[in-house]
Amino acid sequence: MIDDGPLLFARYAFKPNALGFCGGDDDRALFSYTTTATIDPGLLQLERQFEGAFPYLQLIAHANGITDPFDRRVVEAYWVGNGLLDRVDMGLLYDSLHERFRAKTTKPTWAWLASKVPAGARPHHSFHVFEIYPRAGMMKSGAVDHVFETMEQCRIRWGRVTSVQGPELVVDVQPLKLEAGKLVLGAPGEETIRRWVDGKGFVDDVLPGEWVSIHWGWACDRLTSSQKQRLERYTRWHLELCNQTL
């Protein structure tokens, strides 16, 4: 069987790519590859252009003795979370972050960021969203509301589908909130997200009651209860880590 890790990666990478935030400039091709379940060198070339995510895949794969950074286990570890993250050596993570981000930060900011490694950081997307993005010169605006909204939309969220309405889904989602100077997840509330572009998407036959993952208002994939628990676990872990120095 062909490993479908590249397709899983594309599910999560499509929307920020379409918005122009990361990756190359051919989001239509990325979408087409995903909806037709096609894997070829062209797809891999597109995905290697994601300068934020791809090095994390390389790191996770290397630390776990996996040759292919697009192995499904590796891709799932980065976007959703699994046991591969806990086997990434602290030194390897530090070296990777130093190589990629030291030059983009001031000395005090780097010391602040580097302290997250011995504190328990994992190469999960939530770590990148809560820690790297705000501190490594990757924002167009330094406004607090801009940073907060980016954290909310860029993190991979989990939502339970309550209604299917053509190209949209109504889901119950826990919003990110700032309370008493700390980031917390609030009580679930209804939100409408997109699932189709021109009648096509990644969760076409999803039903009410199922869990989906969400990235920038887009339904990426179904989540099993185990995946949802792992996604929530790593998200909450990195929220707590972020709050230590917020």
N, C-alpha and C positions, 0 to 999 in steps of 0.2 A: 504494500500500500504506500502511496505517496503521502508523506507527512504534510498536513494542511496548515502547519504553523504560519506560512506566509499569508494565507487567507485570513487567519485569525488576527494577525498583525494589521492587515489592511482594514478589517472591521473597525478597529479602534483608531487607526491613523487617518482614515478618510476625511472625517469632518474637519479637524483642525487644518488638514491640508487644503480642503476646499475653501476654508476661510483665509488661507494665506499665511497661517501661523508657523508652519513647519513643513519640511519635505520639499519636493520639487514643485514643478508648475503644471503637472498633468493629473489633476485629481479625477478627471473624467476617465482616464485609463485605469487609475486605481479602483474606481467604482466599478468599471466594467469587468476587471479581473475578478473582483469579489462576487458580483452578482452572477457571473457565469462559472464560478468555481474553477478558474483557469490559473495554473501555476506554470510559469516559464521564466527564462532569464530576464525578460523585460520587467516582470513584476519585482523580482529580487533587486534589479537595478534601481527601480523606483523607491524601494523601501530602504535601500542603503543610503539614500539621500536625507533620511530623517536623522539629522545630526544630534538631536536631543536624545532620541530613544535608542538608536542602533548601537551606540557604544555600551549602553546598559545591557543589551542582549549579548554582546560580545563578552562582557565581564561575567555575566551569569553563566553563560555556556562554558567559558574557560574555567571558572571556579568549580564547575561540576563535571568536568571531563567530557563535555558534550561538544562534538566537532562543529555542528551546524548552529549558528546563532539564531536561525529561524525555526529551530526545532519547536514543536508545539508546546512542550513543557517549559521551554525558556520564554517563549512569547507570553504564555499564560502567567508565568512568574512575574514578569514585569508589569503587565496591565492589570491583572486580577490578584495574583499572589499565590504562591505555593511553597512547599518545603525547600525548593532550590535556593530561595533567598537566604535561608538561614544557614546555608553551607557556603556562603560567599565570605572568604577570609577578610578580616578587618583591614589587614595590610593591603590587600588587592583593591578593596573599595577606596581606601585612602589614596593610593597611588593613582587610581583612575580619576578621582575627583580633582586631585592636585594637577594632573596633566591637562584636564579639560577646563578647569575653572579658576585656578590660582591667578592667572594673568588677568582675569576679568573682575577681580575683586581687590579691595584695599587690604592692607595687612591685617587690620582689626577684623574686617568682615571675614577674611579667610580663616582667621583663628577661630572665630565664632562658628563658621561652617564646619571646619575640620573637627571641632569638638563633638559634632553629632555622630561621628564614626564610632568612637569608643562608647558613646552613650547608647548605641544600639541601632543606628540607621541601617536600612536595608535598601538595595537598589530597586525599589518599587516606584511606580509612577507617582504615587502620593508623596514620596520623599522629594522627588524632583519638583513637584508642584508647590509644596509648602515651604521648601527650604532653598532650592537652587534658583528657581525662577525669580523670586523677589530679591535675591542677593547677588546674582552673578551678571548684572547688567543686561538682563534679557527682557526688560520691559520698555515700552515706548513712553510710558508715563509713570511718574513716581507717586501719583495720587493714591491715597489710601483706598478710596472706593474702587479705583481701577484694579489695584492689587487684589482686593477682596473678591471682586466679581470674577477676576481671572482664576483665582483659586477655586471658586465655586464651579465655574463652567469647565475648567480644564481637568479637575480631578475626575476619576472614573466613579460615577455615582451608581447606586443600585436603586431600582424602583419596582414596585409591584404594580402590574397593569390592572387598572380598574375598568377601563373602557377602551374599545378599539373603534376608532372613528376615521376610516379610510386611510389617508396618508399620515394620520396622527394617532398617538396613543395618549391616554390620560393615565398618569401613574402617581402613586403615592411615593414621595421622596422626602428624605430627611435633609433639610437645608443646612448649609453651613452658616453659623451665626457668630458674631463677636459679642461676648458677654463678659463684663467685668475685665476687659482687656485680654480675654482668652478665646481661642477658637473652639467652638463646640458644635455638635450636631443637634439640631432642634427636633421638635416633634414632627412626624410625617405630615405632609400636606400635598394636596393635588397640584399637579403640574402637567402641562401639555407639551409633548415632545414630538419631533418628526421621526418618521420611519420609512418614508418613501421619497424618491426623486423620480419623477416621470413614471410613477407606478411601480417602481422597483425599490427593494431595500434588502436588509439583512435579517429581518425577523417577520417575514411576510405572513406566516400563519400563527403568530403568537396569540395566546388567549388570555382573557381576564384571569387573574390569580397567579400568573407566571411572573417570575422576576426577569428583568432585563437590565443590562448595563447601559450607561448613558455617558456620552462624551460630547460636550458643547451642544447639548440639546438634541442629540441624535441617538437613536436606539441602535446600539452596536451589536448586541448578541443576547441570547437567552443566558440566564445564569441558573445553574442547579443550586439547591439549597446549600451545598457544601462550598461552591464557588462564592456565593453571596456572603457566607460567613467568613471566608478567607479574605475577601475584598474588604469587608467591614473591619476585620481584625487588623489588617495592615494599615488601613486608613486611620483608624483610631490610634494605633501605635504611633504613627507619624504626626498626628495632631498633637498628641501628648509631648512628643519630642520637640515639635515646633513651639509649643506653649512654654517650654522651659526657658526660651530665650526671646520670646515675642516682645 
